[in-house]
Amino acid sequence: MTEPTGVLLMAYGTPATLADVEAYYTHIRRGRPPAPEMLEELVARYRAIGGSSPLLEICRAQARGLERLLDAEREGSFRVELGMKHAPPYIEDGVEALLDSGVRRAVALVLAPHYSALSIGEYMARARAAAGDRLDLLPVEHWHLNPSYVALLAERLRSCVRSFPVDVRAALDVVFTAHSLPARILETGDPYPAQLRQTAEAVARSAGVERWSVAWQSAGRTPEPWLGPDVLEVVPALAEAGSPGVIVCPAGFVSDHLEILYDLDVQCRAVAAEAGVAWRRTGSANADPEFLAALAALVLDRFGAVA
C-alpha cells in the first residue's frame, strides 16, 4: 500500500464552550491565568456572538473539504489533520494523528495568508518540535498573493460595493484589515505589514476599487505598542472626512470567529453607526469550494516542489 501523504492544517483555536474560556485564555497567556475582570470581558464577548465561536466547526469543514479535493487527485492517498495553537485539538495532536495514520511527510499550512515570525513562525516551530525526526514537514509560510485567494476576496468586495446605491459606489472607502501584532516586529524587518498591503493592493486592483487603506484590528491587551492604526479609529475618521460608506475587508482572516463576529460585526459596526456612516463587511472564505480549491492547489504545489 502506498504511504499516505499528510497535511497539517493549523489555526488559532477557540474555546468549545463558555466553561472553556478560562483555560483557553490562560493558554494564550502562556500559563498565566487572566484577572477576573479580563476573563469576564472575554466571556461577555462570546456571549454576544451566541456563546461560542464557530471556528472549530469551520476548520473541520475546511479539513474535510480539502481532503476530498486532494483525494480527487489521488484517491485515499491524503490525510488532513487539524492542529490548533491554543485549544484542542492542539498542533501536537494533529502531528500525532498524522503519524498514527502512517504519514511520514506532510505539508504544514496555517489558515492565515500573511507571514510573521510572531504568528506563522510560532505555528511552524510548534509543529517542527512535535514532529522531530518522525515527520518530514514541508511548510507553506505565506500565500497572501495566491491568485485564487485574491480573486475570491475581489469578488466578495465587488458584491459588497454593489450593495450600496449606484451614486455613491465610486466614493466608498475600503479598509483592509488583519490581526494586529506587537509593533516591535517593525524593528526586525518582519514582512507581515508589507504582505497585508500587497494583498490589499492586489484585491483593490482586481475589484476596481480606488479608495482603500490598510488598518489593524483586535490588538492584544499588553503594555507594549501594537501595529496601528486601529480600524475602530479609522472608520470614524473616514466618516468625519465625508465618506458615504465604509467596507471592511478582513483580508488577514479566512474564517468567521470572535475577531470577525464580535470585533467587526458588533464593535466596528457600532462605531460606524455612532459616526453616522454606512458600514459593510466582506464575507469570510470559510469552507467556500473556491477557497478549498485554492488550499488544495497550495498543498499540491508544495508537494510537487520536492517530488
C-alpha positions as CSV (number, residue, x, y, z in Angstrom):
1,M,0.0,0.0,0.0
2,T,1.3,3.5,-0.9
3,E,2.4,5.5,2.1
4,P,-0.2,8.3,2.7
5,T,0.8,11.9,2.4
6,G,-0.3,14.4,5.0
7,V,-1.5,17.9,5.6
8,L,-1.3,19.6,9.0
9,L,-3.9,22.3,8.8
10,M,-3.4,24.8,11.6
11,A,-5.5,27.6,13.1
12,Y,-5.6,29.7,16.2
13,G,-8.2,27.7,18.1
14,T,-11.2,28.7,20.2
15,P,-12.9,27.5,23.4
16,A,-15.6,24.9,22.8
17,T,-17.9,26.3,25.5
18,L,-18.0,29.3,27.9
19,A,-16.7,27.0,30.6
20,D,-13.5,26.5,28.5
21,V,-12.8,30.2,28.1
22,E,-10.6,30.5,31.2
23,A,-8.3,27.6,30.1
24,Y,-8.1,29.0,26.6
25,Y,-7.2,32.5,27.8
26,T,-4.6,31.0,30.2
27,H,-3.0,29.1,27.3
28,I,-2.8,32.3,25.2
29,R,-1.2,34.0,28.2
30,R,1.5,31.2,28.4
31,G,0.1,29.7,31.6
32,R,-0.8,32.9,33.4
33,P,-4.5,33.0,34.4
34,P,-6.3,36.2,33.4
35,A,-7.5,38.6,36.0
36,P,-11.3,38.0,36.8
37,E,-12.3,41.2,35.0
38,M,-10.3,40.3,31.9
39,L,-11.9,36.8,31.9
40,E,-15.4,38.2,32.3
41,E,-14.9,40.7,29.5
42,L,-13.9,37.8,27.1
43,V,-16.8,35.6,28.3
44,A,-19.1,38.6,27.6
45,R,-17.8,38.8,24.0
46,Y,-18.5,35.1,23.4
47,R,-22.0,35.6,24.9
48,A,-22.5,38.4,22.5
49,I,-22.0,36.1,19.5
50,G,-24.2,33.3,20.8
51,G,-22.0,31.7,23.4
52,S,-19.3,30.2,21.3
53,S,-17.3,30.7,18.1
54,P,-17.9,28.6,15.0
55,L,-14.2,28.5,14.3
56,L,-13.6,24.8,15.2
57,E,-16.6,23.6,13.2
58,I,-15.5,25.7,10.2
59,C,-11.9,24.4,10.4
60,R,-13.2,20.8,10.5
61,A,-15.3,21.5,7.4
62,Q,-12.2,23.1,5.7
63,A,-10.1,20.0,6.6
64,R,-12.8,17.6,5.3
65,G,-13.3,19.6,2.1
66,L,-9.6,19.9,1.5
67,E,-9.1,16.1,1.9
68,R,-11.9,15.4,-0.6
69,L,-10.3,17.7,-3.2
70,L,-6.9,16.1,-2.6
71,D,-8.4,12.6,-2.8
72,A,-9.8,13.6,-6.2
73,E,-6.2,13.8,-7.4
74,R,-5.0,10.5,-5.7
75,E,-7.8,8.6,-4.0
76,G,-7.1,7.6,-0.5
77,S,-3.5,9.0,-0.5
78,F,-4.0,12.0,1.7
79,R,-4.7,12.6,5.4
80,V,-5.6,16.1,6.6
81,E,-5.5,16.7,10.3
82,L,-6.2,19.9,12.3
83,G,-3.9,21.4,14.8
84,M,-4.9,24.4,16.9
85,K,-2.5,26.8,18.6
86,H,-4.4,27.5,21.8
87,A,-7.2,24.9,22.1
88,P,-7.8,21.2,21.4
89,P,-7.0,19.6,19.0
90,Y,-3.6,21.1,19.5
91,I,-0.9,21.3,16.9
92,E,0.8,18.4,18.7
93,D,-2.4,16.4,18.5
94,G,-2.5,16.9,14.7
95,V,1.1,15.8,14.3
96,E,0.4,12.6,16.3
97,A,-2.8,11.9,14.3
98,L,-0.8,12.1,11.1
99,L,1.8,9.8,12.4
100,D,-0.8,7.3,13.6
101,S,-2.1,7.3,10.0
102,G,1.3,6.2,8.7
103,V,2.2,9.7,7.3
104,R,5.9,10.4,7.2
105,R,5.8,13.6,5.0
106,A,3.2,16.4,5.4
107,V,2.6,19.9,4.2
108,A,2.3,22.3,7.2
109,L,-0.3,25.0,6.3
110,V,-1.6,27.7,8.6
111,L,-5.1,29.1,7.8
112,A,-3.7,32.7,7.6
113,P,-2.2,34.1,4.5
114,H,0.4,36.5,5.8
115,Y,3.7,35.6,7.4
116,S,5.1,36.9,10.7
117,A,7.7,35.4,12.9
118,L,5.2,36.0,15.8
119,S,2.4,34.2,14.1
120,I,3.1,31.7,11.3
121,G,6.7,31.3,12.6
122,E,5.3,30.2,16.0
123,Y,2.9,27.7,14.5
124,M,5.7,26.2,12.4
125,A,8.1,26.0,15.4
126,R,5.4,24.1,17.4
127,A,4.8,21.7,14.5
128,R,8.5,21.1,14.0
129,A,9.1,20.5,17.7
130,A,6.3,18.0,17.8
131,A,7.4,16.2,14.6
132,G,11.0,15.9,15.5
133,D,12.6,13.5,13.0
134,R,9.5,11.4,12.8
135,L,7.7,13.5,10.3
136,D,9.1,15.5,7.4
137,L,7.3,18.8,7.4
138,L,7.0,20.9,4.3
139,P,6.0,24.4,5.4
140,V,3.9,26.9,3.4
141,E,4.8,30.1,5.1
142,H,2.7,32.6,3.2
143,W,0.1,32.7,0.4
144,H,-1.0,36.3,0.6
145,L,-0.9,36.8,-3.2
146,N,-2.3,33.4,-4.2
147,P,-4.3,34.2,-7.3
148,S,-7.4,32.2,-6.3
149,Y,-7.5,33.8,-2.8
150,V,-7.1,37.3,-4.3
151,A,-9.9,36.6,-6.8
152,L,-12.2,35.3,-4.0
153,L,-11.6,38.5,-2.0
154,A,-12.1,40.7,-5.0
155,E,-15.4,39.1,-5.9
156,R,-16.7,39.5,-2.3
157,L,-15.6,43.1,-2.3
158,R,-17.4,43.8,-5.6
159,S,-20.5,42.2,-4.1
160,C,-20.2,44.5,-1.1
161,V,-19.8,47.5,-3.3
162,R,-22.9,46.5,-5.3
163,S,-25.0,46.5,-2.1
164,F,-24.6,50.3,-1.9
165,P,-26.6,52.8,-4.1
166,V,-25.1,53.3,-7.5
167,D,-24.5,57.0,-7.0
168,V,-22.1,56.5,-4.0
169,R,-20.2,53.4,-5.1
170,A,-17.2,55.3,-6.6
171,A,-16.7,57.3,-3.3
172,L,-16.8,54.3,-0.9
173,D,-13.8,53.7,1.3
174,V,-12.5,50.1,1.7
175,V,-10.4,49.2,4.7
176,F,-8.3,46.0,4.5
177,T,-7.5,44.6,8.0
178,A,-5.5,41.8,9.6
179,H,-4.8,41.0,13.2
180,S,-2.5,43.5,14.9
181,L,0.8,42.3,16.2
182,P,3.3,44.0,18.6
183,A,4.9,46.9,16.8
184,R,8.4,45.5,17.6
185,I,8.1,43.3,14.5
186,L,8.9,46.5,12.6
187,E,12.4,46.6,14.1
188,T,13.3,43.2,12.6
189,G,12.0,43.7,9.0
190,D,9.2,41.3,9.5
191,P,7.2,41.0,6.2
192,Y,3.8,41.0,7.8
193,P,2.7,44.6,7.3
194,A,4.1,44.7,3.7
195,Q,2.3,41.5,2.8
196,L,-1.0,42.8,4.0
197,R,-0.5,45.9,1.9
198,Q,0.4,43.7,-1.1
199,T,-2.8,41.7,-0.7
200,A,-4.9,44.9,-0.3
201,E,-3.4,46.4,-3.4
202,A,-3.9,43.2,-5.5
203,V,-7.5,42.9,-4.3
204,A,-8.4,46.5,-4.8
205,R,-6.9,46.5,-8.3
206,S,-8.8,43.3,-9.2
207,A,-12.1,44.7,-7.8
208,G,-11.6,48.1,-9.4
209,V,-11.6,50.0,-6.1
210,E,-9.6,53.2,-5.9
211,R,-10.2,54.5,-2.3
212,W,-8.6,52.0,0.0
213,S,-6.4,51.8,3.0
214,V,-4.9,49.3,5.5
215,A,-5.7,49.1,9.2
216,W,-5.3,46.7,12.1
217,Q,-7.7,45.1,14.5
218,S,-8.0,43.0,17.6
219,A,-4.8,44.2,19.3
220,G,-3.8,42.3,22.4
221,R,-4.1,43.7,25.9
222,T,-0.4,44.2,26.7
223,P,1.6,47.3,27.7
224,E,3.7,47.4,24.6
225,P,2.6,49.2,21.4
226,W,0.8,47.3,18.7
227,L,0.5,47.9,15.0
228,G,-1.9,50.7,14.0
229,P,-3.9,52.5,13.0
230,D,-6.8,50.5,14.5
231,V,-9.8,50.0,12.4
232,L,-12.0,51.4,15.2
233,E,-10.2,54.7,14.8
234,V,-10.1,54.6,11.0
235,V,-13.8,54.2,10.4
236,P,-14.9,57.3,12.4
237,A,-12.1,59.3,10.7
238,L,-13.3,58.3,7.3
239,A,-16.9,59.3,8.4
240,E,-15.6,62.7,9.6
241,A,-13.9,63.2,6.2
242,G,-17.3,62.7,4.5
243,S,-17.2,59.1,3.3
244,P,-20.6,57.9,2.2
245,G,-19.8,54.3,3.3
246,V,-17.1,52.1,4.6
247,I,-16.4,48.5,3.6
248,V,-14.1,46.4,5.9
249,C,-12.3,43.6,4.1
250,P,-10.6,41.4,6.8
251,A,-8.1,40.0,4.3
252,G,-5.9,38.5,7.1
253,F,-8.7,36.2,8.3
254,V,-10.2,33.3,6.4
255,S,-12.9,32.1,8.9
256,D,-15.7,33.5,11.0
257,H,-14.6,33.7,14.6
258,L,-14.6,36.1,17.5
259,E,-12.3,38.7,15.8
260,I,-14.9,38.8,12.9
261,L,-18.2,38.2,14.6
262,Y,-17.5,40.5,17.6
263,D,-14.6,42.8,16.9
264,L,-16.1,43.7,13.5
265,D,-19.7,42.7,13.3
266,V,-20.5,44.1,16.8
267,Q,-17.8,46.5,17.8
268,C,-16.8,48.1,14.5
269,R,-20.4,48.2,13.3
270,A,-21.4,50.1,16.4
271,V,-18.6,52.6,15.9
272,A,-19.7,53.2,12.3
273,A,-23.3,53.7,13.4
274,E,-22.2,56.2,16.1
275,A,-20.2,58.0,13.4
276,G,-23.2,58.0,11.1
277,V,-21.6,56.2,8.2
278,A,-23.0,53.2,6.3
279,W,-20.9,50.1,7.0
280,R,-20.4,46.6,5.4
281,R,-18.0,43.7,5.8
282,T,-16.9,41.3,3.1
283,G,-17.9,37.7,3.9
284,S,-15.3,35.2,5.1
285,A,-14.0,32.4,3.0
286,N,-14.9,29.7,5.5
287,A,-15.4,26.4,3.6
288,D,-16.2,28.0,0.2
289,P,-15.4,25.5,-2.5
290,E,-13.3,28.1,-4.4
291,F,-11.2,28.7,-1.2
292,L,-10.7,25.0,-0.6
293,A,-9.6,24.6,-4.2
294,A,-7.0,27.3,-3.6
295,L,-5.8,25.5,-0.5
296,A,-5.6,22.2,-2.4
297,A,-3.5,23.9,-5.1
298,L,-1.1,25.2,-2.5
299,V,-0.7,21.7,-1.0
300,L,-0.1,20.0,-4.3
301,D,2.3,22.7,-5.4
302,R,4.3,22.3,-2.2
303,F,4.5,18.5,-2.6
304,G,5.4,19.0,-6.3
305,A,8.3,21.2,-5.4
306,V,10.0,18.3,-3.6
307,A,8.7,15.4,-5.6
